[in-house]
């Protein structure tokens, strides 16, 4: 055994900070799940965008970006009401990736 190592290990250091893993859960705000109709509209508009716009990345870019023509974020508008869903769905259906091949 190394005699120099023994005094270092016996020297008291600063007290460890108390763990906060359990206490932080107490201060998280409670989340309420989306109402069933809102969740259905959100899933449907996401599926429509994925299928129409050519995949996840272009669909997510459209759904999460502010859209001045629609008056907000398409995903939030479509989730909030049936009217918003209809407006966003129409915009997705009118979307064109570029010149039509033909």
Secondary structure, DSSP 8 states (H G I E B T S, - for coil): --HHHHHHHHS---------TTGGGGGS-------HHHHHHHHHHHHHHHHHHTSHHHHHHHHHSEETTTTEEHHHHHHH-HHHHHHHHHHHHH--SSS---
